[in-house]
Amino acid sequence: MKYIEFNKTVCGVNLLLNVIDFQSDCPFALDYRTTSADFFQIYFLKKANGYLLLNDKKIELESNSVIFISKHQHYSWYVDYAQFEGQLLLFQDEFLNDFFSDQFFIFRFLYFYQTKFPLSLKISDVILSENLMKLAKIKEELIHSKTDSVHLIRSLLYYILISLNRLYAVENNLKNAISVDNTAYHFRQLVEKHINKLHRVEDYTALLGISRISLNKVVKEQFNVTVTSFIKLRLLFEIKMKLIHTTMTISEIADRYNFSEPNHLSRFFKQKTNYSPTDFRLAYQNGIDL
């Protein structure tokens, strides 16, 4: 598997944030090899043909669409370059959290670290054009920086991320308002940090210092799923990634994710997917749509 670290000097920008136009001379390959990266990516596709394998899903590429890839996710591109046009917004989460002075900033957006709903979004010509114009302006400010560029970049970037969050929420019938209560976002952050070891609701209520009822209420309101379902979906996603993208044995995966025995993992996995872990791995390798 290919792993990419953020290069903050690429394409004339010395920052942990960048905008890449695929029609420019800036080299950014869309690799068919399975790839993972230490940064977040949002692709704005004006014209596209082909498909993307993202995590355990196949996404047919469409014109006038947006694709969201969170850091450390696994992807491989199968693209007709003659029919590919668009821009890419990429950044590291720590930079964005600092940039907006908000430790939960990245967790406020429904399309990042998403394991239940699609990671692509169809948008109109008008909305795509608006976003491409704003991205071009961000790129201009990044390259030709002025004393007040940081403020302009911050406002443009915030507009793009928030407006996409609204569209994503409407498309997937989710709550579209970002809450002023940080509890649900803090929970989401903790799950990302501890999912390899902590799988019980009580583990997270203890870390947050609140009751199960209170946590379930805010998570249900914000993400339209119960706390238990949220944790189990995230755990299931991690196991799937190990089955698809590594050669780890079931026993090794069980140990990695704190199952007391391999058969406990197998029982959990089959309950959620109707496949045993071994059958799931073989089915994916044989190209069966899961």
C-alpha positions, -999 to 999 in steps of 0.1 A, spaced: 0 0 0 12 35 -9 13 60 20 14 98 13 25 124 38 15 160 33 41 180 14 36 217 24 60 230 -3 42 214 -33 28 236 -60 41 269 -47 25 268 -12 43 266 21 13 257 43 -6 226 56 -34 236 33 -35 236 -5 -57 238 -36 -47 218 -67 -62 223 -101 -59 191 -122 -56 212 -153 -25 230 -140 11 219 -141 11 209 -105 18 171 -102 -7 152 -82 -13 117 -94 -45 98 -91 -30 64 -84 -46 30 -91 -25 15 -63 -42 14 -29 -32 46 -11 -36 62 23 -27 97 33 -21 117 65 -44 145 53 -80 152 43 -91 156 7 -122 171 -10 -125 166 -47 -146 190 -67 -153 172 -100 -164 193 -130 -159 165 -154 -152 128 -146 -153 93 -160 -142 61 -142 -145 50 -106 -129 53 -72 -125 24 -47 -128 41 -14 -125 20 18 -150 -9 10 -171 10 -16 -170 16 -53 -179 51 -63 -188 58 -99 -172 91 -109 -197 118 -121 -194 153 -134 -207 180 -110 -199 160 -78 -179 162 -47 -159 133 -30 -147 133 6 -117 114 18 -107 115 54 -71 109 65 -59 73 68 -87 61 46 -79 37 17 -85 46 -19 -75 38 -55 -84 57 -86 -94 43 -120 -98 75 -141 -101 84 -177 -78 114 -177 -92 127 -209 -125 131 -192 -113 144 -158 -114 180 -148 -117 196 -113 -100 208 -82 -88 193 -50 -88 209 -15 -64 192 9 -53 200 44 -42 185 77 -68 185 105 -44 198 132 -38 229 109 -75 235 105 -82 230 142 -56 256 150 -66 278 121 -101 281 134 -91 279 171 -115 249 176 -102 215 187 -133 198 174 -135 217 141 -129 187 118 -154 166 138 -183 191 131 -186 180 95 -208 151 87 -188 140 56 -156 134 75 -150 101 93 -184 90 79 -190 53 80 -228 51 74 -236 75 46 -221 79 11 -188 98 7 -198 114 -25 -223 142 -32 -240 153 -64 -242 191 -68 -256 216 -93 -236 235 -120 -241 267 -101 -229 254 -67 -199 237 -83 -189 269 -101 -192 289 -69 -170 265 -51 -144 264 -79 -142 302 -79 -137 303 -41 -110 276 -44 -92 296 -71 -93 326 -48 -79 306 -19 -51 294 -42 -43 329 -53 -41 341 -17 -19 311 -8 6 319 -35 5 357 -34 1 361 3 -6 395 18 -9 406 54 -46 400 55 -47 369 34 -52 346 64 -85 363 71 -97 360 36 -86 323 33 -103 315 66 -137 330 55 -136 313 21 -127 280 35 -153 282 63 -180 290 37 -170 261 15 -170 235 44 -202 248 60 -221 250 27 -210 214 18 -221 202 53 -256 217 47 -259 200 13 -246 167 27 -271 169 55 -301 175 32 -290 148 8 -288 122 37 -316 135 58 -294 145 87 -295 175 111 -278 203 92 -271 228 120 -237 226 137 -244 225 174 -229 250 199 -228 220 223 -195 203 218 -205 170 235 -213 151 204 -182 163 186 -160 154 216 -176 119 216 -168 116 179 -132 126 186 -128 101 214 -142 73 193 -116 80 166 -89 80 192 -99 49 212 -119 26 189 -91 1 189 -97 -5 227 -130 10 238 -162 -4 225 -188 1 253 -210 32 258 -199 33 294 -163 37 283 -172 70 266 -196 83 292 -168 79 318 -144 98 296 -169 126 290 -183 126 326 -219 125 315 -248 100 317 -257 75 290 -290 92 285 -275 126 280 -248 113 256 -274 93 236 -296 124 233 -269 147 218 -254 120 195 -289 111 182 -297 147 176 -264 155 158 -257 123 139 -291 106 136 -278 74 152 -276 60 187 -243 60 207 -242 22 205 -247 21 167 -222 49 162 -195 29 181 -204 -4 164 -204 11 129 -170 26 135 -156 -7 149 -171 -26 120 -154 -2 96 -120 -7 111 -123 -45 109 -134 -43 73 -104 -21 65 -80 -47 80 -97 -75 61 -96 -57 28 -63 -39 29 -40 -60 51 -30 -97 54 -37 -98 91 -52 -130 104 -86 -129 122 -67 -136 155 -44 -106 149 -73 -83 141 -92 -95 172 -61 -87 193 -57 -53 177 -93 -44 185 -94 -58 220 -116 -88 215 -110 -114 241 -112 -142 215 -112 -144 177 -146 -160 176 -161 -130 195 -149 -108 166 -163 -133 141 -197 -134 158 -199 -96 159 -188 -93 123 -213 -118 110 -241 -103 130 -235 -69 113 -227 -81 77 -241 -117 74 -206 -127 63 -179 -144 84 -146 -123 83 -130 -149 60 -159 -150 36 -160 -112 35 -123 -111 26 -127 -137 -1 -158 -120 -15 -141 -87 -18 -110 -102 -34 -133 -119 -60 -150 -86 -68 -184 -94 -52 -203 -62 -44 -206 -60 -6 
